[in-house]
């Protein structure tokens, strides 16, 4: 199943903020209603941005905002375990893959539910990516993102080739953020 990228209209993004994405009174990783968020942090505690996941009518809406990263494409994935222990963030486990697929949109047996196209970082060190994960939910059903041990979002040092199992040959893990939740 190929993910479709789109830009959230201002009104939809404002609705997400009003529904629980406001930074006031919430800590990174907090789940509020139908919204989860995770701060992207490097092993040295450098802040690299934030990921917001919201429940949509027919799947999850993912919004990634990055800063302070090296220019160029970076592989980004949702990982199966809500742990981000440095220095390599291997504690986040493999990609979120509830349907036991292979990695990547160009892989005939792919893609994992946690696979995305590359996050392109500009010369100024910033980048954004918006995507939808059809058929997934935040916390209900067989394709729920948040189970008893949560989930994590990982940004890799290099580009994802969108086909090599298990991680697109995208290099080391640069930043990680935890989504906290449970069923």
Secondary structure, DSSP 8 states (H G I E B T S, - for coil): ----B----HHHHHHHIIIII-STT--TT-EETTEEEEEEEETT--EEEEEEEEE-SSEEEEEEEE-S--SEEE-EEEESSS---TTT-GGG-SB--TT--BS-TTSTTB--TTB---EEE-TTS-EEEEEEEET-BSSSSTTBS--TT-EEEEEESS---SSSTTTTT--SEEEEEEE----
